[in-house]
């Protein structure tokens, strides 16, 4: 059995015995030197050597390597968020006491409530904000201490209100008797990524009454600008007291937190959608009248969410946001890291220009200040759109720098209001869509579910022929498609539908269980399209499981820690550093709660629902050991092999993502967290995926705040998750 083999490899060896005895990292070299001397015939019985002989080997090795390796100098980049100010110790102690007592009171109230899980997050979000500020030293102004007290006051009020039976918008502060003006409120949801409670603001429009809560409403999503110090306490305080840049009539305005400061990318992007879903559970939102808007960093987020998911939005209104990395950073002549073909592909994740044609799928109205340095970004998108035969309104604020002037604001609001008045729920008659990754696969009733090659364009043009009640589709670079009219309804007759795709015509049966026509199509090796059946067990790249490494942190994950040290000391020290680094990075930058489990305590539910972020080598981590023969990379004491390439396992380690062999619907990620490091703190445009599907790193290289180690080799798996 593999478990028995794991015990023989790790527990019966003298290496593990020495580590358990000395429990010091600097003994690892001695451990592994002895382990290399011990041949396989010794591993199943005690090695007979004297304590003095062992001591001699340890002393020799420590003499060679020293008791501690001096830390190599590393570049220093700004912290994100930055360290806060010192606050009065008595105020700190009082806040801490209130956090604990109100938290205990919340726990009791939830336990006594039949529906506590439905409202708990609206209280937790306030308590957690103050707790994080205390634990992470995130008070930036003296007045924020008072603001923290007010958040705790509001938490206490909400507990009392919940205990008295108050629910819905009134629980979070909506006053039906004060509806002559917009009311800014705050709420929270439990993130599916890491179970943290994430905040958002919602502005209730003037004139709203509770008897209209089930009538579908227009909603704008406003993405905020960068604020290095706008963590939970400042964000919640602002969202409870200020209406914001826009408050259109009869329109709810959602203000996602988006994990603080990442331009609504990665987990911040996921949070936008989760916040939309959460508010949709409280009020009726008209899905055909939801717009995405933002300014500065929020403008950047608006651009990429518009081109990635165009038909999700009634309109996109980006203002003054970057649209790429290289040009925006001024790296056209030289770059701080090599822009290899692999790096060029990764830039296509969040660079906007390659996706510009998708703006055909939504109404767009862009804004720039006339003298704003960031105007160049929108100018480039407008130019590219015109090259594609696409034009949209572009409002220029006369004499404006990095700011929206009132006349421009009024013009933009009027245009979106007009589009909202014209919106309907009929299906789109024509879809023109391009994608570079299956992370962004859907456009209206069409979904790309397989590509010829990731990071090269996969295009679809599809239209409904109303006269013949058929579909006409042309593709390039696409291998799998889903057609789904369950949301909008199929406008033609029921039953089989004629589909002409890439010059081939078929009668295709409706295979869905919901209203509207639904089917799946697949292209075979000869280029012929056929009606496909469910192939969930076929190993191939598909939406939500297509890489690169950073994709795993856009959905639910758990860190799986090894219960034994790695075979080689330098590798173990690097693993220790990276585990600690990732947990701190996630907690501070992504404002999350890290879920950690020991390999031997991993549950079936975690395997079923989570991407598994496994640290360790293939012997130290029990889970990795058990699946190692089903992984594409070989890693033993003597060998680290990736295809035809070999590396010294003493000072190299692989990092990669791959479908979990135990649950192919989720990733297993080996030895990596987020791949963008402190170097990216300078600008949100630097927060990009820095590694592809796999890489081999030299773990002895100093930490340069760009990569976790020197890249010796890297690449993408092919569309069937095989090494290229």
C-alpha positions as CSV (number, residue, x, y, z in Angstrom):
1,X,0.0,0.0,0.0
2,X,1.2,3.5,-0.7
3,X,0.6,4.7,2.8
4,X,2.9,1.9,4.1
5,X,5.5,2.9,1.5
6,X,5.2,6.6,2.7
7,X,5.9,5.5,6.3
8,X,8.9,3.4,5.2
9,X,10.3,6.3,3.2
10,X,9.8,9.0,5.9
11,X,9.4,7.5,9.3
12,X,11.9,4.6,9.3
13,X,14.7,6.6,7.8
14,X,17.5,8.0,9.9
15,X,16.9,11.4,8.2
16,X,13.5,11.7,9.8
17,X,14.8,10.5,13.1
18,X,17.5,13.2,13.3
19,X,15.0,15.9,12.3
20,X,12.6,14.8,15.1
21,X,15.5,14.7,17.5
22,X,17.1,18.1,16.8
23,X,14.1,20.0,15.4
24,X,16.3,22.7,13.9
25,X,16.3,23.8,10.3
26,X,20.1,24.0,10.1
27,X,20.4,20.3,10.9
28,X,18.6,19.4,7.6
29,X,21.9,19.3,5.6
30,X,23.2,16.7,8.1
31,X,19.9,14.8,7.9
32,X,20.0,14.5,4.2
33,X,23.7,13.8,4.0
34,X,23.2,10.8,6.3
35,X,20.1,9.8,4.4
36,X,22.1,9.7,1.2
37,X,24.7,7.5,2.8
38,X,22.0,5.1,4.0
39,X,21.3,2.7,1.1
40,X,17.9,1.3,0.5
41,X,18.8,-2.0,2.3
42,X,19.2,0.0,5.5
43,X,15.9,1.7,5.5
44,X,13.9,-1.2,6.9
45,X,16.1,-1.8,9.9
46,X,18.0,0.4,12.3
47,X,21.3,1.9,11.1
48,X,24.1,0.9,13.5
49,X,26.3,3.9,14.1
50,X,27.5,5.5,17.2
51,X,26.3,8.8,18.6
52,X,29.9,10.1,18.4
53,X,30.0,9.3,14.7
54,X,26.8,11.0,14.1
55,X,28.0,14.1,16.0
56,X,31.2,14.2,13.8
57,X,29.1,14.3,10.6
58,X,26.9,17.0,12.0
59,X,29.8,19.1,13.2
60,X,31.6,18.8,9.8
61,X,28.5,19.8,7.9
62,X,27.8,22.7,10.2
63,X,31.4,23.8,9.9
64,X,30.9,23.8,6.1
65,X,27.6,25.6,6.1
66,X,27.5,27.6,9.3
67,X,24.8,27.8,11.9
68,X,22.9,30.3,9.9
69,X,23.0,31.5,6.3
70,X,23.3,35.3,6.0
71,X,20.2,36.8,4.4
72,X,21.0,38.1,0.9
73,X,20.1,41.7,0.3
74,X,16.8,42.2,-1.6
75,X,15.1,45.2,-3.2
76,X,12.8,47.1,-0.9
77,X,9.3,47.9,-2.3
78,X,6.4,49.7,-0.6
79,X,4.2,47.6,1.7
80,X,0.6,47.1,0.7
81,X,-1.2,48.1,2.8
82,X,1.4,50.3,4.5
83,X,2.1,50.1,8.2
84,X,-0.3,52.2,10.3
85,X,0.3,54.7,13.1
86,X,0.7,53.9,16.8
87,X,-2.5,54.4,18.7
88,X,-3.0,55.0,22.4
89,X,-2.5,51.7,24.2
90,X,-5.6,52.2,26.3
91,X,-7.7,52.9,23.2
92,X,-6.2,49.8,21.6
93,X,-7.1,47.7,24.7
94,X,-10.6,49.1,24.8
95,X,-11.2,48.3,21.2
96,X,-9.8,44.8,21.5
97,X,-12.1,44.2,24.5
98,X,-15.1,45.5,22.5
99,X,-14.2,43.3,19.5
100,X,-14.1,40.2,21.8
101,X,-17.3,41.0,23.8
102,X,-19.4,42.0,20.7
103,X,-18.1,38.9,18.9
104,X,-19.2,36.7,21.8
105,X,-22.6,38.4,21.8
106,X,-22.9,37.8,18.1
107,X,-22.1,34.1,18.6
108,X,-24.9,33.8,21.2
109,X,-27.4,35.6,19.1
110,X,-26.7,33.5,16.0
111,X,-27.0,30.3,18.1
112,X,-30.4,31.4,19.3
113,X,-31.6,32.4,15.9
114,X,-33.3,30.1,13.3
115,X,-31.8,32.0,10.4
116,X,-28.5,33.3,11.9
117,X,-26.5,32.2,9.0
118,X,-28.4,34.6,6.7
119,X,-27.6,37.8,8.6
120,X,-24.4,37.0,10.6
121,X,-22.1,38.3,7.9
122,X,-23.7,41.8,8.1
123,X,-22.5,42.0,11.7
124,X,-19.2,40.0,11.2
125,X,-18.1,42.4,8.5
126,X,-18.0,45.3,11.0
127,X,-16.3,43.4,13.8
128,X,-13.7,41.8,11.5
129,X,-12.8,45.2,10.1
130,X,-11.8,46.5,13.5
131,X,-10.1,43.2,14.4
132,X,-7.9,43.3,11.3
133,X,-7.0,46.9,11.9
134,X,-5.8,46.0,15.5
135,X,-4.0,42.8,14.5
136,X,-2.3,44.2,11.3
137,X,-1.7,47.8,12.6
138,X,-4.0,49.4,10.0
139,X,-5.0,52.7,11.7
140,X,-3.7,55.4,9.4
141,X,-5.2,58.5,11.0
142,X,-6.2,59.3,14.6
143,X,-9.8,59.7,13.6
144,X,-10.0,56.1,12.4
145,X,-9.9,55.0,16.0
146,X,-13.1,56.8,16.6
147,X,-14.4,55.3,13.3
148,X,-13.6,51.8,14.6
149,X,-15.7,52.5,17.7
150,X,-18.6,53.6,15.5
151,X,-18.4,50.4,13.4
152,X,-18.6,48.4,16.7
153,X,-21.6,50.5,17.7
154,X,-23.3,49.6,14.5
155,X,-22.4,46.0,15.0
156,X,-24.1,46.1,18.4
157,X,-27.1,47.8,17.0
158,X,-27.5,45.2,14.3
159,X,-27.3,42.3,16.8
160,X,-30.1,43.9,18.8
161,X,-32.1,44.6,15.7
162,X,-31.7,41.0,14.5
163,X,-32.7,39.7,17.9
164,X,-35.9,41.8,17.7
165,X,-36.7,40.3,14.3
166,X,-35.5,43.0,11.9
167,X,-34.2,41.6,8.6
168,X,-33.2,42.7,5.1
169,X,-32.3,46.3,4.2
170,X,-33.6,47.6,7.5
171,X,-31.2,45.4,9.4
172,X,-28.3,47.1,7.7
173,X,-29.7,50.6,8.3
174,X,-32.3,51.5,5.7
175,X,-34.8,54.0,7.1
176,X,-38.1,53.9,5.2
177,X,-39.0,57.2,6.6
178,X,-35.9,59.0,5.2
179,X,-36.3,58.0,1.6
180,X,-36.3,61.5,0.3
181,X,-32.6,61.1,-0.3
182,X,-30.2,58.2,-1.3
183,X,-29.1,56.1,1.7
184,X,-25.6,54.6,1.8
185,X,-25.4,51.3,3.6
186,X,-22.8,48.6,4.1
187,X,-23.2,44.8,4.2
188,X,-21.0,41.7,4.0
189,X,-20.9,38.3,2.4
190,X,-19.0,35.1,3.1
191,X,-16.4,34.6,0.3
192,X,-16.6,31.2,-1.4
193,X,-12.8,31.5,-1.9
194,X,-11.6,31.5,1.7
195,X,-14.7,31.9,4.0
196,X,-13.6,35.4,4.9
197,X,-16.4,38.0,5.3
198,X,-15.9,40.7,2.6
199,X,-17.5,44.1,2.7
200,X,-19.4,46.1,0.2
201,X,-21.5,49.3,0.1
202,X,-24.9,49.7,-1.4
203,X,-26.7,53.0,-2.1
204,X,-30.5,52.8,-1.9
205,X,-32.0,55.3,-4.3
206,X,-34.2,58.1,-3.2
207,X,-37.9,57.3,-3.3
208,X,-37.4,53.5,-2.8
209,X,-40.1,51.8,-0.7
210,X,-40.0,48.3,0.7
211,X,-43.1,47.3,-1.1
212,X,-41.1,47.6,-4.3
213,X,-38.3,45.3,-3.2
214,X,-39.5,42.5,-5.5
215,X,-39.8,44.7,-8.5
216,X,-36.6,44.4,-10.7
217,X,-34.4,47.4,-10.4
218,X,-31.6,48.9,-12.4
219,X,-28.2,48.6,-10.7
220,X,-24.8,50.2,-11.3
221,X,-21.6,48.6,-10.0
222,X,-19.1,51.3,-9.1
223,X,-15.4,50.2,-8.8
224,X,-13.4,52.5,-6.5
225,X,-10.0,54.1,-7.2
226,X,-6.7,53.1,-5.6
227,X,-6.2,53.9,-2.0
228,X,-3.3,52.2,-0.3
229,X,-4.7,53.0,3.1
230,X,-8.4,52.3,2.3
231,X,-8.6,49.0,4.1
232,X,-11.8,47.8,5.8
233,X,-12.3,50.5,8.5
234,X,-11.8,53.5,6.1
235,X,-13.8,51.8,3.3
236,X,-16.8,50.9,5.5
237,X,-16.8,54.4,7.1
238,X,-16.8,56.1,3.7
239,X,-19.5,53.8,2.4
240,X,-21.7,54.4,5.4
241,X,-21.5,58.2,5.1
242,X,-21.0,59.1,1.4
243,X,-23.3,58.5,-1.6
244,X,-20.4,58.4,-4.1
245,X,-19.5,59.7,-7.5
246,X,-22.8,58.6,-9.1
247,X,-26.3,58.1,-7.7
248,X,-28.7,57.8,-10.7
249,X,-32.4,58.1,-10.1
250,X,-34.2,54.8,-9.3
251,X,-30.9,52.9,-9.4
252,X,-29.2,50.9,-6.7
253,X,-25.4,51.5,-6.7
254,X,-23.2,48.6,-5.6
255,X,-19.7,49.5,-4.3
256,X,-17.5,46.3,-4.0
257,X,-14.5,46.4,-1.8
258,X,-12.7,44.1,-4.2
259,X,-10.1,42.9,-1.7
260,X,-8.8,46.5,-1.3
261,X,-6.1,47.2,-3.9
262,X,-5.7,44.9,-6.9
263,X,-7.7,46.7,-9.7
264,X,-10.5,44.1,-9.2
265,X,-8.4,41.3,-10.6
266,X,-8.0,37.7,-9.3
267,X,-9.9,37.3,-6.0
268,X,-11.0,41.0,-6.3
269,X,-12.7,40.1,-9.6
270,X,-14.5,37.1,-8.0
271,X,-15.6,39.3,-5.2
272,X,-17.4,41.7,-7.6
273,X,-19.6,38.9,-8.9
274,X,-20.2,37.6,-5.4
275,X,-21.2,41.0,-4.2
276,X,-23.7,41.2,-7.1
277,X,-25.1,37.8,-6.2
278,X,-25.4,38.9,-2.5
279,X,-27.3,42.1,-3.2
280,X,-29.5,40.2,-5.7
281,X,-30.5,38.0,-2.8
282,X,-31.8,41.1,-0.9
283,X,-33.5,43.0,-3.7
284,X,-34.8,42.2,-7.1
285,X,-32.1,43.2,-9.7
286,X,-32.9,43.4,-13.4
287,X,-30.1,41.5,-15.0
288,X,-30.6,43.3,-18.3
289,X,-29.9,46.7,-16.6
290,X,-26.7,46.1,-14.6
291,X,-23.8,48.4,-15.6
292,X,-20.1,48.3,-14.7
293,X,-18.5,51.6,-14.0
294,X,-15.3,52.9,-12.3
295,X,-12.6,55.6,-12.2
296,X,-8.8,55.4,-11.9
297,X,-8.0,51.9,-10.5
298,X,-11.7,51.3,-10.8
299,X,-11.6,52.4,-14.4
300,X,-9.0,49.8,-15.1
301,X,-11.2,47.2,-13.4
302,X,-14.1,48.4,-15.5
303,X,-12.2,48.0,-18.8
304,X,-11.1,44.4,-18.1
305,X,-14.5,43.3,-16.8
306,X,-16.2,44.8,-19.8
307,X,-14.1,43.1,-22.4
308,X,-13.9,39.7,-20.5
309,X,-17.7,39.5,-19.8
310,X,-19.3,41.9,-22.2
311,X,-22.8,40.6,-22.4
312,X,-23.1,40.6,-18.6
313,X,-23.4,44.4,-18.6
314,X,-26.0,46.9,-19.9
315,X,-23.2,49.4,-20.2
316,X,-19.5,49.9,-19.4
317,X,-18.3,53.3,-18.2
318,X,-14.6,53.2,-17.6
319,X,-12.8,56.4,-16.6
320,X,-9.0,57.1,-16.4
321,X,-7.9,53.5,-15.9
322,X,-4.9,51.7,-17.3
323,X,-5.4,49.1,-20.0
324,X,-2.1,47.3,-20.1
325,X,1.2,46.8,-18.3
326,X,4.1,47.5,-20.6
327,X,3.0,50.8,-22.0
328,X,1.5,52.1,-18.8
329,X,4.7,51.3,-16.9
330,X,6.9,52.9,-19.5
331,X,8.7,49.6,-20.2
332,X,8.7,49.9,-24.0
333,X,12.5,50.2,-24.1
334,X,13.6,48.0,-21.3
335,X,11.8,45.9,-18.7
336,X,12.7,44.9,-15.1
337,X,12.2,41.2,-15.9
338,X,12.4,39.3,-19.2
339,X,9.3,39.6,-21.4
340,X,9.7,36.1,-22.8
341,X,7.1,34.5,-25.1
342,X,5.6,32.9,-22.0
343,X,5.3,36.3,-20.3
344,X,3.8,37.9,-23.4
345,X,1.0,35.3,-23.3
346,X,0.4,35.9,-19.6
347,X,0.0,39.6,-20.3
348,X,-3.1,38.8,-22.4
349,X,-5.0,37.8,-19.2
350,X,-5.6,41.4,-18.1
351,X,-4.3,43.6,-21.0
352,X,-7.4,45.1,-22.6
353,X,-6.5,45.8,-26.2
354,X,-6.4,42.1,-27.4
355,X,-10.0,41.8,-26.3
356,X,-11.3,45.1,-27.7
357,X,-13.7,43.5,-30.2
358,X,-15.8,42.2,-27.3
359,X,-17.0,45.7,-26.6
360,X,-19.5,45.0,-29.4
361,X,-21.3,43.0,-26.8
362,X,-22.1,45.9,-24.5
363,X,-22.8,49.7,-24.6
364,X,-19.6,51.6,-23.8
365,X,-19.1,55.2,-22.8
366,X,-15.6,56.1,-21.8
367,X,-14.3,59.1,-19.9
368,X,-10.9,60.9,-19.6
369,X,-9.9,64.3,-18.3
370,X,-8.4,66.4,-21.1
371,X,-5.1,66.9,-19.3
372,X,-5.0,63.6,-17.4
373,X,-1.9,61.5,-18.0
374,X,-4.0,58.4,-17.9
375,X,-6.0,59.7,-20.9
376,X,-3.6,57.8,-23.2
377,X,-5.1,54.5,-22.0
378,X,-8.6,55.2,-23.2
379,X,-7.2,56.8,-26.4
380,X,-5.6,53.5,-27.3
381,X,-8.8,51.5,-26.8
382,X,-10.7,54.0,-28.9
383,X,-8.1,53.8,-31.6
384,X,-8.1,50.0,-31.6
385,X,-11.9,49.9,-31.6
386,X,-12.0,52.2,-34.7
387,X,-9.6,49.8,-36.5
388,X,-12.2,47.1,-35.8
389,X,-15.0,49.2,-37.1
390,X,-16.4,49.9,-33.7
391,X,-17.2,53.3,-32.3
392,X,-18.6,54.4,-28.9
393,X,-19.1,57.7,-27.0
394,X,-15.9,59.0,-25.5
395,X,-16.4,61.9,-23.1
396,X,-13.5,64.3,-22.5
397,X,-13.6,66.5,-19.4
398,X,-12.6,70.0,-20.6
399,X,-9.5,71.2,-18.7
400,X,-9.8,68.2,-16.3
401,X,-6.9,66.3,-14.9
402,X,-7.6,63.1,-12.9
403,X,-11.2,64.0,-12.1
404,X,-14.7,63.9,-13.5
405,X,-16.3,67.3,-14.1
406,X,-20.1,67.8,-13.5
407,X,-21.0,68.4,-17.2
408,X,-19.3,65.1,-18.2
409,X,-21.0,63.3,-15.4
410,X,-24.4,64.5,-16.5
411,X,-23.8,63.5,-20.1
412,X,-22.6,60.1,-19.1
413,X,-25.6,59.5,-16.7
414,X,-28.0,60.7,-19.4
415,X,-26.6,58.2,-21.9
416,X,-26.7,55.2,-19.6
417,X,-30.2,56.2,-18.5
418,X,-31.3,56.1,-22.2
419,X,-29.7,52.7,-22.8
420,X,-31.4,51.4,-19.6
421,X,-34.8,52.6,-20.9
422,X,-34.2,50.7,-24.2
423,X,-33.1,47.5,-22.5
424,X,-35.0,44.3,-23.0
425,X,-34.7,40.6,-22.0
426,X,-34.7,39.2,-25.6
427,X,-31.7,37.1,-26.6
428,X,-28.9,38.7,-28.5
429,X,-29.4,38.2,-32.2
430,X,-25.7,38.2,-33.0
431,X,-22.6,37.5,-30.9
432,X,-19.1,38.4,-31.8
433,X,-16.7,37.1,-29.2
434,X,-13.0,36.5,-28.7
435,X,-11.2,34.8,-25.8
436,X,-7.6,34.0,-24.9
437,X,-8.4,31.8,-21.9
438,X,-11.4,29.7,-20.8
439,X,-11.5,31.7,-17.6
440,X,-13.6,34.1,-19.8
441,X,-15.7,31.8,-21.9
442,X,-19.3,33.1,-21.9
443,X,-21.0,35.6,-24.2
444,X,-24.8,35.7,-23.8
445,X,-26.3,32.3,-24.9
446,X,-22.9,31.1,-26.2
447,X,-20.0,29.6,-24.2
448,X,-16.6,28.5,-25.5
449,X,-15.6,25.4,-23.5
450,X,-12.6,24.2,-25.5
451,X,-9.7,25.9,-27.4
452,X,-7.2,24.8,-29.9
453,X,-4.4,26.6,-27.9
454,X,-4.7,28.8,-24.9
455,X,-3.4,32.4,-25.1
456,X,-4.0,32.5,-28.8
457,X,-7.3,34.0,-30.0
458,X,-10.4,31.8,-30.1
459,X,-13.2,33.6,-31.9
460,X,-16.9,32.9,-32.5
461,X,-19.4,34.8,-34.6
462,X,-22.9,33.5,-34.0
463,X,-26.3,34.8,-35.1
464,X,-29.9,33.8,-34.9
465,X,-31.6,33.5,-38.3
466,X,-35.1,34.4,-37.3
467,X,-36.6,33.6,-40.7
468,X,-35.4,30.0,-40.7
469,X,-35.3,29.7,-36.9
470,X,-31.8,28.4,-37.1
471,X,-28.3,29.4,-35.9
472,X,-25.3,30.4,-38.1
473,X,-21.9,30.0,-36.4
474,X,-18.4,30.6,-37.6
475,X,-15.4,29.8,-35.3
476,X,-11.6,29.9,-35.3
477,X,-9.5,28.3,-32.7
478,X,-12.5,26.7,-30.9
479,X,-12.9,23.0,-30.2
480,X,-15.9,22.9,-27.9
481,X,-19.1,25.0,-27.6
482,X,-22.2,25.2,-25.5
483,X,-25.4,26.9,-26.6
484,X,-27.8,27.8,-23.8
485,X,-31.0,29.8,-24.2
486,X,-32.3,28.9,-20.7
487,X,-32.0,32.5,-19.4
488,X,-33.5,34.3,-22.4
489,X,-35.6,31.6,-24.1
490,X,-35.2,30.3,-27.6
491,X,-37.1,32.5,-30.0
492,X,-37.8,29.7,-32.5
493,X,-39.9,26.5,-32.5
494,X,-39.4,23.8,-30.0
495,X,-37.5,20.6,-30.8
496,X,-34.4,20.1,-33.0
497,X,-32.7,23.2,-34.3
498,X,-30.7,23.6,-37.5
499,X,-27.2,24.8,-36.9
500,X,-24.8,25.8,-39.6
501,X,-21.3,25.9,-38.1
502,X,-18.1,26.5,-40.1
503,X,-19.9,25.5,-43.3
504,X,-21.4,22.3,-41.9
505,X,-25.1,22.0,-41.3
506,X,-26.7,19.7,-38.7
507,X,-30.1,19.1,-37.0
508,X,-29.2,19.3,-33.4
509,X,-31.4,18.0,-30.6
510,X,-32.2,20.0,-27.4
511,X,-30.4,18.1,-24.6
512,X,-31.1,20.5,-21.8
513,X,-33.5,20.1,-18.9
514,X,-34.3,23.8,-18.6
515,X,-36.5,26.1,-20.8
516,X,-35.0,27.2,-24.0
517,X,-32.8,25.4,-26.4
518,X,-29.5,23.9,-25.1
519,X,-26.8,21.7,-26.6
520,X,-23.1,21.0,-26.6
521,X,-20.9,20.8,-29.7
522,X,-17.4,19.4,-30.2
523,X,-14.9,19.4,-33.0
524,X,-13.1,16.2,-33.7
525,X,-9.5,15.8,-35.0
526,X,-10.7,15.9,-38.6
527,X,-12.4,19.2,-38.1
528,X,-16.0,17.9,-38.1
529,X,-18.4,19.3,-35.6
530,X,-20.7,16.8,-33.8
531,X,-23.2,17.0,-31.0
532,X,-21.3,16.2,-27.9
533,X,-22.3,14.4,-24.7
534,X,-21.1,15.2,-21.2
535,X,-17.4,14.5,-20.9
536,X,-16.5,15.7,-17.4
537,X,-14.0,12.9,-16.9
538,X,-12.1,13.7,-20.1
539,X,-8.8,15.4,-19.1
540,X,-8.6,18.7,-21.0
541,X,-8.5,22.4,-20.3
542,X,-12.0,23.7,-19.6
543,X,-13.6,26.8,-18.0
544,X,-12.4,27.1,-14.4
545,X,-9.6,24.5,-14.9
546,X,-7.3,26.0,-17.6
547,X,-4.4,27.5,-15.6
548,X,-2.1,29.3,-15.0
549,X,-1.2,28.9,-11.4
550,X,-2.8,32.2,-10.2
551,X,-6.2,30.9,-11.5
552,X,-6.4,28.6,-8.5
553,X,-6.7,31.6,-6.2
554,X,-9.8,32.9,-7.9
555,X,-11.9,30.2,-6.4
556,X,-12.1,28.1,-3.2
557,X,-8.8,26.7,-2.0
558,X,-7.1,25.3,1.1
559,X,-3.4,25.1,1.9
560,X,-2.2,21.5,2.5
561,X,0.9,21.4,4.7
562,X,3.4,18.5,4.8
563,X,3.7,16.5,7.9
564,X,7.4,15.7,7.2
565,X,10.4,17.7,6.1
566,X,11.5,17.6,2.4
567,X,14.4,15.4,1.4
568,X,16.8,18.3,0.8
569,X,17.5,21.0,3.3
570,X,17.8,23.9,0.9
571,X,14.4,23.0,-0.6
572,X,12.9,22.7,2.8
573,X,14.1,26.1,3.8
574,X,12.6,27.6,0.6
575,X,9.3,25.8,1.2
576,X,9.2,27.2,4.8
577,X,9.8,30.7,3.4
578,X,7.2,30.4,0.7
579,X,4.5,29.0,3.0
580,X,5.0,31.9,5.4
581,X,5.2,34.4,2.6
582,X,2.0,33.3,0.9
583,X,-0.1,33.2,4.1
584,X,1.0,36.8,5.0
585,X,0.5,37.9,1.4
586,X,-3.0,36.5,1.3
587,X,-3.9,37.9,4.6
588,X,-2.7,41.5,4.0
589,X,-3.0,42.0,0.2
590,X,-6.1,39.9,-0.4
591,X,-7.6,40.8,2.9
592,X,-8.5,37.1,3.3
593,X,-8.5,34.3,5.9
594,X,-6.1,31.5,5.1
595,X,-7.5,28.0,5.4
596,X,-4.7,25.5,6.3
597,X,-4.8,21.8,6.9
598,X,-2.1,19.2,7.6
599,X,-1.8,16.5,4.8
600,X,-3.0,13.7,7.1
601,X,-6.0,15.7,8.2
602,X,-7.3,16.5,4.7
603,X,-11.0,15.7,4.4
604,X,-13.1,14.3,1.6
605,X,-15.1,17.5,1.6
606,X,-12.0,19.6,1.1
607,X,-10.9,17.4,-1.8
608,X,-14.3,17.7,-3.4
609,X,-14.8,21.4,-3.0
610,X,-11.3,23.0,-2.9
611,X,-8.3,23.6,-5.0
612,X,-5.5,22.0,-3.0
613,X,-2.4,24.2,-2.6
614,X,0.2,21.6,-1.5
615,X,3.6,22.6,-0.1
616,X,6.4,20.1,0.2
617,X,8.1,17.6,-2.0
618,X,6.7,14.3,-3.2
619,X,7.8,12.5,0.0
620,X,7.1,15.1,2.7
621,X,3.5,15.8,1.7
622,X,1.4,12.7,2.1
623,X,-1.2,13.8,-0.5
624,X,1.5,14.6,-3.1
625,X,3.1,11.2,-2.4
626,X,-0.1,9.4,-3.0
627,X,-0.7,11.1,-6.4
628,X,2.9,11.5,-7.5
629,X,2.7,8.7,-10.1
630,X,-0.2,10.6,-11.8
631,X,1.5,13.9,-12.0
632,X,3.4,15.1,-15.1
633,X,6.6,16.0,-13.2
634,X,8.9,13.4,-11.6
635,X,10.5,14.4,-8.3
636,X,12.5,12.0,-6.2
637,X,15.5,12.3,-3.9
638,X,17.9,11.9,-6.9
639,X,15.9,13.3,-9.8
640,X,13.7,16.3,-10.8
641,X,12.5,15.7,-14.3
642,X,10.2,17.7,-16.5
643,X,9.8,16.0,-19.9
644,X,13.3,15.7,-21.3
645,X,14.7,18.2,-18.9
646,X,16.5,17.3,-15.7
647,X,17.4,19.4,-12.7
648,X,19.3,18.9,-9.5
649,X,16.7,18.2,-6.8
650,X,19.1,19.4,-4.0
651,X,18.6,23.1,-5.0
652,X,15.6,23.1,-7.4
653,X,11.9,22.8,-6.9
654,X,8.9,22.6,-9.3
655,X,5.9,24.8,-9.0
656,X,2.8,24.0,-11.1
657,X,-1.0,23.6,-11.3
658,X,-2.6,20.5,-12.6
659,X,-6.0,18.8,-12.4
660,X,-6.2,17.0,-9.1
661,X,-6.1,13.3,-10.0
662,X,-8.4,12.5,-7.1
663,X,-10.9,15.1,-8.2
664,X,-10.2,16.3,-11.8
665,X,-12.7,19.2,-11.4
666,X,-10.3,21.0,-9.0
667,X,-6.6,21.9,-9.2
668,X,-3.7,20.6,-7.2
669,X,-1.1,23.4,-7.0
670,X,2.4,22.5,-5.9
671,X,4.6,25.0,-3.9
672,X,3.1,28.2,-5.1
673,X,0.8,31.0,-3.9
674,X,0.1,34.2,-5.8
675,X,2.9,34.6,-8.3
676,X,3.1,38.5,-8.2
677,X,5.2,39.7,-5.3
678,X,6.2,43.0,-3.6
679,X,7.5,44.3,-6.9
680,X,3.9,44.6,-7.9
681,X,2.9,46.8,-4.9
682,X,4.1,49.9,-6.8
683,X,1.2,49.8,-9.3
684,X,-1.9,47.7,-9.9
685,X,-0.8,47.4,-13.5
686,X,2.1,45.2,-12.2
687,X,-0.3,42.8,-10.5
688,X,-0.2,40.2,-13.2
689,X,0.4,36.5,-13.4
690,X,4.2,36.0,-13.3
691,X,4.3,32.2,-13.9
692,X,2.5,30.0,-16.3
693,X,1.2,26.5,-15.7
694,X,4.5,25.2,-14.5
695,X,8.1,26.3,-13.7
696,X,11.3,25.0,-12.2
697,X,13.0,27.4,-9.8
698,X,16.5,27.5,-8.3
699,X,15.7,27.8,-4.6
700,X,19.1,29.2,-3.7
701,X,18.6,32.4,-5.7
702,X,18.0,35.5,-3.5
703,X,14.5,36.8,-3.2
704,X,14.3,39.7,-5.7
705,X,10.6,40.4,-4.9
706,X,9.7,39.5,-8.5
707,X,10.0,35.7,-8.5
708,X,10.0,33.1,-5.8
709,X,13.3,31.8,-7.3
710,X,15.4,32.0,-10.4
711,X,13.4,30.5,-13.3
712,X,15.3,27.7,-14.9
713,X,12.4,26.5,-17.1
714,X,8.8,27.2,-17.5
715,X,5.8,26.6,-19.8
716,X,2.2,25.8,-20.4
717,X,0.6,22.4,-20.5
718,X,-1.2,21.6,-23.7
719,X,-5.0,21.5,-24.0
720,X,-5.0,18.0,-22.6
721,X,-2.8,18.9,-19.7
722,X,0.3,17.2,-21.2
723,X,3.8,18.7,-21.3
724,X,4.4,20.3,-24.6
